[in-house]
Amino acid sequence: MVTRSPSAPGAHLASRLGLTERVFAGPASRRMLKTVEDGLARVETKMGEELRAADSIADAASRYLYEAGGKRVRPMLTLLTSQLGEGVTPEVIEGAAALELTHLGSLYHDDVMDGADKRRGVPAAHAVWGNNVAILTGDLLFARASQIMARIGERAIQLQADTFERLVLGQLHETVGPAEGEDRVAFYLQVLADKTGSLIAAAAQAGVLFSNAPAEYREPVLVFGEKIGVAFQLLDDVIDLSADPAETGKVPGTDLRAGVPTMPYLLLAARQDAASAALLSRIDEGVARIADGADPALLDAPLADLREHDATAETVRLAQAWSAEAVAALAPLPSGPVREALVRFADAVTDRSS
Protein backbone atom coordinates (compact mmCIF):
# COMPACT_ATOMS: atom_id res chain seq x y z
CA MET A 1 0.00 0.00 0.00
CA VAL A 2 1.34 3.44 -0.95
CA THR A 3 0.69 6.38 1.35
CA ARG A 4 1.82 9.96 1.44
CA SER A 5 1.78 12.74 3.94
CA PRO A 6 -1.37 14.88 3.88
CA SER A 7 -1.19 18.13 1.95
CA ALA A 8 0.68 20.68 4.02
CA PRO A 9 -1.43 23.75 4.73
CA GLY A 10 0.05 27.21 4.52
CA ALA A 11 1.69 29.28 1.84
CA HIS A 12 2.15 26.38 -0.60
CA LEU A 13 -1.53 25.47 -0.52
CA ALA A 14 -2.63 29.10 -0.63
CA SER A 15 -0.43 29.66 -3.68
CA ARG A 16 -1.94 26.63 -5.46
CA LEU A 17 -5.37 28.15 -4.96
CA GLY A 18 -4.30 31.52 -6.32
CA LEU A 19 -4.18 33.22 -2.92
CA THR A 20 -0.72 34.69 -3.26
CA GLU A 21 0.97 37.85 -2.10
CA ARG A 22 -0.28 39.58 -5.25
CA VAL A 23 -3.72 39.51 -3.66
CA PHE A 24 -2.74 40.06 -0.04
CA ALA A 25 -0.73 43.22 -0.54
CA GLY A 26 -1.90 45.18 2.51
CA PRO A 27 -1.26 44.47 6.21
CA ALA A 28 -4.90 43.57 6.90
CA SER A 29 -4.94 41.16 3.98
CA ARG A 30 -1.68 39.55 5.06
CA ARG A 31 -3.07 39.05 8.56
CA MET A 32 -6.13 37.39 7.10
CA LEU A 33 -3.99 35.03 5.01
CA LYS A 34 -2.00 34.06 8.11
CA THR A 35 -5.26 33.41 9.96
CA VAL A 36 -6.54 31.19 7.14
CA GLU A 37 -3.26 29.30 6.93
CA ASP A 38 -3.24 28.69 10.68
CA GLY A 39 -6.85 27.55 10.41
CA LEU A 40 -5.93 25.03 7.71
CA ALA A 41 -3.36 23.49 10.04
CA ARG A 42 -6.05 23.15 12.71
CA VAL A 43 -8.44 21.55 10.20
CA GLU A 44 -5.76 19.01 9.25
CA THR A 45 -5.23 18.17 12.90
CA LYS A 46 -8.97 17.79 13.46
CA MET A 47 -9.34 15.50 10.44
CA GLY A 48 -6.46 13.35 11.60
CA GLU A 49 -8.05 13.00 15.03
CA GLU A 50 -11.45 12.11 13.62
CA LEU A 51 -10.01 9.48 11.27
CA ARG A 52 -8.39 7.45 14.03
CA ALA A 53 -10.12 4.14 14.68
CA ALA A 54 -9.43 1.28 17.07
CA ASP A 55 -10.24 -1.23 14.32
CA SER A 56 -7.13 -1.70 12.19
CA ILE A 57 -8.84 -2.08 8.80
CA ALA A 58 -11.16 0.85 9.46
CA ASP A 59 -8.20 2.99 10.50
CA ALA A 60 -6.07 2.09 7.47
CA ALA A 61 -8.85 2.36 4.91
CA SER A 62 -10.33 5.61 6.20
CA ARG A 63 -6.93 7.33 6.35
CA TYR A 64 -5.85 6.08 2.93
CA LEU A 65 -7.06 8.88 0.64
CA TYR A 66 -6.55 11.49 3.38
CA GLU A 67 -2.87 10.59 3.46
CA ALA A 68 -2.71 10.69 -0.34
CA GLY A 69 -3.21 14.45 -0.09
CA GLY A 70 -5.65 16.88 -1.68
CA LYS A 71 -6.07 20.58 -2.36
CA ARG A 72 -8.38 21.23 0.63
CA VAL A 73 -10.44 23.62 -1.47
CA ARG A 74 -13.51 23.32 0.77
CA PRO A 75 -11.79 24.08 4.09
CA MET A 76 -10.03 27.02 2.45
CA LEU A 77 -13.39 28.49 1.42
CA THR A 78 -14.91 27.90 4.87
CA LEU A 79 -12.00 29.66 6.54
CA LEU A 80 -12.10 32.54 4.06
CA THR A 81 -15.82 33.23 4.45
CA SER A 82 -15.53 32.99 8.24
CA GLN A 83 -13.61 36.25 8.02
CA LEU A 84 -16.93 37.94 7.22
CA GLY A 85 -17.96 37.23 10.82
CA GLU A 86 -16.16 36.40 14.05
CA GLY A 87 -13.35 34.58 12.27
CA VAL A 88 -12.05 31.07 12.82
CA THR A 89 -14.23 29.88 15.68
CA PRO A 90 -14.04 26.28 16.96
CA GLU A 91 -17.29 25.61 15.09
CA VAL A 92 -15.70 26.85 11.86
CA ILE A 93 -12.83 24.37 12.28
CA GLU A 94 -15.21 21.50 13.01
CA GLY A 95 -17.51 22.41 10.13
CA ALA A 96 -14.60 22.67 7.69
CA ALA A 97 -13.27 19.28 8.80
CA ALA A 98 -16.70 17.64 8.57
CA LEU A 99 -17.35 18.88 5.04
CA GLU A 100 -13.90 17.79 3.86
CA LEU A 101 -14.51 14.33 5.35
CA THR A 102 -17.83 14.26 3.49
CA HIS A 103 -15.96 15.05 0.28
CA LEU A 104 -13.38 12.39 1.09
CA GLY A 105 -16.09 9.79 1.67
CA SER A 106 -17.70 10.61 -1.67
CA LEU A 107 -14.41 9.88 -3.45
CA TYR A 108 -14.40 6.29 -2.20
CA HIS A 109 -17.88 5.80 -3.65
CA ASP A 110 -17.15 7.67 -6.89
CA ASP A 111 -14.09 5.56 -7.66
CA VAL A 112 -16.06 2.33 -7.21
CA MET A 113 -18.90 3.53 -9.43
CA ASP A 114 -16.58 4.96 -12.10
CA GLY A 115 -14.12 2.05 -12.00
CA ALA A 116 -11.24 4.49 -11.51
CA ASP A 117 -7.82 2.86 -11.13
CA LYS A 118 -6.12 5.79 -9.41
CA ARG A 119 -6.96 8.69 -7.13
CA ARG A 120 -4.53 11.43 -6.11
CA GLY A 121 -1.67 9.52 -7.70
CA VAL A 122 -2.17 6.28 -5.74
CA PRO A 123 -4.22 3.16 -6.48
CA ALA A 124 -7.92 3.74 -5.77
CA ALA A 125 -9.12 2.32 -2.44
CA HIS A 126 -11.25 -0.35 -4.12
CA ALA A 127 -8.14 -1.54 -5.98
CA VAL A 128 -6.44 -2.09 -2.61
CA TRP A 129 -9.27 -3.53 -0.46
CA GLY A 130 -12.06 -4.31 -2.93
CA ASN A 131 -15.39 -2.63 -3.65
CA ASN A 132 -17.17 -3.61 -0.45
CA VAL A 133 -14.51 -2.23 1.88
CA ALA A 134 -14.21 0.97 -0.19
CA ILE A 135 -17.97 1.59 -0.09
CA LEU A 136 -18.18 0.89 3.63
CA THR A 137 -15.21 3.18 4.26
CA GLY A 138 -17.02 5.97 2.46
CA ASP A 139 -20.05 5.30 4.66
CA LEU A 140 -17.83 5.44 7.74
CA LEU A 141 -16.47 8.83 6.73
CA PHE A 142 -20.00 10.14 6.20
CA ALA A 143 -20.87 8.93 9.70
CA ARG A 144 -17.83 10.65 11.19
CA ALA A 145 -18.71 13.89 9.42
CA SER A 146 -22.27 13.69 10.77
CA GLN A 147 -20.96 13.16 14.30
CA ILE A 148 -18.90 16.33 14.05
CA MET A 149 -21.84 18.34 12.73
CA ALA A 150 -24.05 17.00 15.52
CA ARG A 151 -21.63 18.51 18.05
CA ILE A 152 -22.09 21.93 16.44
CA GLY A 153 -25.87 21.85 16.60
CA GLU A 154 -29.08 21.80 14.61
CA ARG A 155 -28.09 24.30 11.92
CA ALA A 156 -24.98 22.23 11.16
CA ILE A 157 -26.99 19.01 11.02
CA GLN A 158 -29.43 20.62 8.60
CA LEU A 159 -26.60 21.87 6.39
CA GLN A 160 -25.02 18.41 6.34
CA ALA A 161 -28.32 16.62 5.64
CA ASP A 162 -29.32 18.98 2.82
CA THR A 163 -25.88 18.72 1.23
CA PHE A 164 -25.73 14.94 1.54
CA GLU A 165 -29.16 14.62 -0.07
CA ARG A 166 -27.97 16.59 -3.09
CA LEU A 167 -24.77 14.55 -3.33
CA VAL A 168 -26.78 11.33 -3.45
CA LEU A 169 -29.32 12.72 -5.92
CA GLY A 170 -26.52 13.93 -8.17
CA GLN A 171 -24.91 10.49 -8.18
CA LEU A 172 -28.28 8.80 -8.69
CA HIS A 173 -29.15 10.99 -11.66
CA GLU A 174 -25.70 10.51 -13.18
CA THR A 175 -26.10 6.74 -12.81
CA VAL A 176 -29.62 6.60 -14.30
CA GLY A 177 -29.01 9.22 -16.99
CA PRO A 178 -31.38 11.74 -18.59
CA ALA A 179 -34.92 10.86 -19.60
CA GLU A 180 -35.79 10.33 -23.25
CA GLY A 181 -35.73 13.68 -25.03
CA GLU A 182 -34.22 15.56 -22.07
CA ASP A 183 -31.51 18.12 -22.83
CA ARG A 184 -28.33 16.19 -22.00
CA VAL A 185 -26.19 19.28 -21.45
CA ALA A 186 -28.68 20.88 -19.04
CA PHE A 187 -29.08 17.53 -17.28
CA TYR A 188 -25.33 17.19 -16.88
CA LEU A 189 -24.95 20.72 -15.51
CA GLN A 190 -27.56 19.90 -12.84
CA VAL A 191 -25.65 16.74 -11.95
CA LEU A 192 -22.50 18.83 -11.52
CA ALA A 193 -24.38 21.36 -9.38
CA ASP A 194 -25.59 18.54 -7.13
CA LYS A 195 -22.47 16.35 -7.03
CA THR A 196 -19.80 19.06 -6.86
CA GLY A 197 -21.37 22.49 -6.51
CA SER A 198 -23.53 21.65 -3.50
CA LEU A 199 -20.60 20.63 -1.30
CA ILE A 200 -18.45 23.62 -2.26
CA ALA A 201 -21.48 25.86 -1.65
CA ALA A 202 -21.97 24.26 1.77
CA ALA A 203 -18.32 24.89 2.61
CA ALA A 204 -18.61 28.57 1.67
CA GLN A 205 -21.84 28.96 3.62
CA ALA A 206 -20.44 27.11 6.65
CA GLY A 207 -17.89 29.87 7.18
CA VAL A 208 -20.67 32.45 7.35
CA LEU A 209 -22.95 30.31 9.52
CA PHE A 210 -20.40 29.15 12.07
CA SER A 211 -18.69 32.54 12.44
CA ASN A 212 -22.03 34.25 13.10
CA ALA A 213 -21.57 36.57 10.12
CA PRO A 214 -24.53 38.70 8.98
CA ALA A 215 -27.33 36.55 7.56
CA GLU A 216 -27.43 38.56 4.33
CA TYR A 217 -24.05 37.09 3.35
CA ARG A 218 -25.32 33.50 3.32
CA GLU A 219 -27.02 33.54 -0.08
CA PRO A 220 -24.20 35.30 -2.00
CA VAL A 221 -21.55 32.84 -0.81
CA LEU A 222 -23.92 29.91 -1.38
CA VAL A 223 -24.50 30.94 -5.00
CA PHE A 224 -20.79 31.66 -5.44
CA GLY A 225 -19.85 28.23 -4.11
CA GLU A 226 -22.28 26.32 -6.31
CA LYS A 227 -21.38 28.16 -9.49
CA ILE A 228 -17.64 27.97 -8.90
CA GLY A 229 -18.10 24.27 -8.11
CA VAL A 230 -19.69 23.70 -11.52
CA ALA A 231 -16.89 25.68 -13.19
CA PHE A 232 -14.34 23.62 -11.26
CA GLN A 233 -15.87 20.34 -12.42
CA LEU A 234 -16.20 21.47 -16.03
CA LEU A 235 -12.50 22.16 -16.06
CA ASP A 236 -11.88 18.79 -14.42
CA ASP A 237 -13.60 17.33 -17.48
CA VAL A 238 -11.01 19.10 -19.61
CA ILE A 239 -8.12 18.08 -17.37
CA ASP A 240 -9.44 14.50 -17.44
CA LEU A 241 -8.40 14.43 -21.09
CA SER A 242 -4.87 15.49 -20.21
CA ALA A 243 -2.07 13.40 -21.63
CA ASP A 244 -0.13 13.89 -18.38
CA PRO A 245 -1.34 11.62 -15.53
CA ALA A 246 0.70 13.70 -13.06
CA GLU A 247 -1.82 16.50 -13.58
CA THR A 248 -4.80 14.45 -12.46
CA GLY A 249 -3.44 11.52 -10.45
CA LYS A 250 -5.63 9.34 -12.69
CA VAL A 251 -5.35 7.62 -16.04
CA PRO A 252 -6.19 10.16 -18.79
CA GLY A 253 -9.81 9.88 -19.91
CA THR A 254 -10.81 7.78 -16.89
CA ASP A 255 -14.43 8.93 -17.01
CA LEU A 256 -14.96 8.37 -20.71
CA ARG A 257 -13.17 5.01 -20.67
CA ALA A 258 -15.70 3.95 -18.02
CA GLY A 259 -18.56 5.11 -20.23
CA VAL A 260 -19.29 8.22 -18.14
CA PRO A 261 -20.05 11.15 -20.49
CA THR A 262 -18.30 14.43 -19.74
CA MET A 263 -19.03 17.90 -21.08
CA PRO A 264 -16.55 17.75 -24.01
CA TYR A 265 -18.21 14.50 -25.09
CA LEU A 266 -21.73 15.95 -24.75
CA LEU A 267 -20.82 19.06 -26.71
CA LEU A 268 -19.19 16.88 -29.37
CA ALA A 269 -22.42 14.83 -29.60
CA ALA A 270 -24.41 18.03 -30.13
CA ARG A 271 -22.37 18.94 -33.23
CA GLN A 272 -23.87 18.24 -36.63
CA ASP A 273 -20.75 18.15 -38.83
CA ALA A 274 -19.37 14.92 -40.27
CA ALA A 275 -15.95 15.16 -38.56
CA SER A 276 -17.56 15.47 -35.11
CA ALA A 277 -19.91 12.58 -35.84
CA ALA A 278 -16.98 10.41 -36.93
CA LEU A 279 -15.01 11.18 -33.77
CA LEU A 280 -18.08 10.49 -31.62
CA SER A 281 -18.50 7.13 -33.34
CA ARG A 282 -14.87 6.21 -32.67
CA ILE A 283 -15.25 7.07 -28.97
CA ASP A 284 -18.53 5.17 -28.62
CA GLU A 285 -17.10 2.13 -30.38
CA GLY A 286 -14.01 2.20 -28.16
CA VAL A 287 -16.09 2.47 -24.96
CA ALA A 288 -18.23 -0.47 -26.07
CA ARG A 289 -15.17 -2.59 -26.82
CA ILE A 290 -13.58 -1.73 -23.47
CA ALA A 291 -16.81 -2.80 -21.75
CA ASP A 292 -16.41 -6.15 -23.53
CA GLY A 293 -12.88 -6.56 -22.17
CA ALA A 294 -10.70 -4.83 -24.76
CA ASP A 295 -7.54 -2.92 -23.82
CA PRO A 296 -8.53 0.59 -22.58
CA ALA A 297 -5.54 1.96 -24.51
CA LEU A 298 -7.56 1.70 -27.72
CA LEU A 299 -9.23 4.99 -26.74
CA ASP A 300 -5.91 6.86 -26.54
CA ALA A 301 -6.07 8.21 -30.10
CA PRO A 302 -9.77 9.25 -30.07
CA LEU A 303 -9.30 10.98 -26.72
CA ALA A 304 -6.27 12.84 -28.05
CA ASP A 305 -8.43 14.06 -30.95
CA LEU A 306 -11.17 15.12 -28.51
CA ARG A 307 -8.60 17.15 -26.55
CA GLU A 308 -7.92 19.16 -29.70
CA HIS A 309 -11.57 19.46 -30.77
CA ASP A 310 -13.47 22.73 -30.31
CA ALA A 311 -15.93 20.91 -28.05
CA THR A 312 -13.20 20.89 -25.41
CA ALA A 313 -12.44 24.57 -25.98
CA GLU A 314 -16.16 25.24 -25.69
CA THR A 315 -16.15 23.45 -22.32
CA VAL A 316 -13.45 25.86 -21.13
CA ARG A 317 -15.54 28.82 -22.29
CA LEU A 318 -18.57 27.43 -20.49
CA ALA A 319 -16.55 27.05 -17.28
CA GLN A 320 -15.36 30.63 -17.60
CA ALA A 321 -18.97 31.80 -17.91
CA TRP A 322 -19.99 29.93 -14.74
CA SER A 323 -16.98 31.43 -12.95
CA ALA A 324 -18.00 34.92 -14.04
CA GLU A 325 -21.50 34.32 -12.67
CA ALA A 326 -19.96 33.16 -9.40
CA VAL A 327 -17.99 36.39 -9.10
CA ALA A 328 -21.09 38.46 -9.91
CA ALA A 329 -22.93 36.77 -7.03
CA LEU A 330 -20.41 38.30 -4.60
CA ALA A 331 -21.66 41.85 -5.24
CA PRO A 332 -23.57 42.08 -1.90
CA LEU A 333 -20.42 41.32 0.09
CA PRO A 334 -18.41 44.23 1.48
CA SER A 335 -15.33 45.29 -0.43
CA GLY A 336 -12.14 44.06 1.19
CA PRO A 337 -9.75 41.14 1.45
CA VAL A 338 -12.41 38.40 1.71
CA ARG A 339 -14.21 39.42 -1.46
CA GLU A 340 -10.88 39.99 -3.24
CA ALA A 341 -9.68 36.53 -2.22
CA LEU A 342 -12.86 34.86 -3.44
CA VAL A 343 -12.57 36.64 -6.80
CA ARG A 344 -8.93 35.57 -7.08
CA PHE A 345 -9.94 32.03 -6.18
CA ALA A 346 -12.44 32.07 -9.07
CA ASP A 347 -9.66 33.29 -11.35
CA ALA A 348 -7.42 30.47 -10.13
CA VAL A 349 -10.12 27.91 -10.94
CA THR A 350 -10.36 29.06 -14.55
CA ASP A 351 -6.56 29.32 -14.80
CA ARG A 352 -6.40 25.54 -14.31
CA SER A 353 -7.24 25.11 -18.00
CA SER A 354 -4.17 26.95 -19.21
Salt bridges, closest charged atoms under 4 A:
ASP38 OD2 - LYS34 NZ 2.83
GLU44 OE2 - ARG72 NE 2.57
GLU49 OE1 - LYS46 NZ 3.93
GLU50 OE2 - LYS46 NZ 3.87
GLU50 OE2 - ARG151 NH2 2.69
GLU67 OE2 - ARG63 NE 3.23
GLU94 OE2 - LYS46 NZ 3.62
GLU94 OE2 - ARG151 NE 3.40
GLU100 OE2 - ARG72 NH1 3.51
ASP110 OD1 - LYS195 NZ 3.85
ASP111 OD1 - ARG119 NH2 2.73
ASP139 OD1 - HIS109 NE2 3.17
GLU174 OE1 - LYS195 NZ 3.23
ASP194 OD1 - ARG166 NH2 2.81
GLU226 OE1 - ARG166 NH1 2.78
ASP236 OD1 - ARG352 NH2 2.40
ASP300 OD1 - ARG257 NH2 2.70
ASP305 OD2 - ARG282 NH1 2.79
ASP310 OD2 - ARG271 NH2 2.99
ASP310 OD2 - ARG317 NH2 3.42
GLU314 OE1 - ARG271 NH2 2.76
GLU325 OE1 - LYS227 NZ 2.83
ASP351 OD2 - ARG344 NH1 3.75
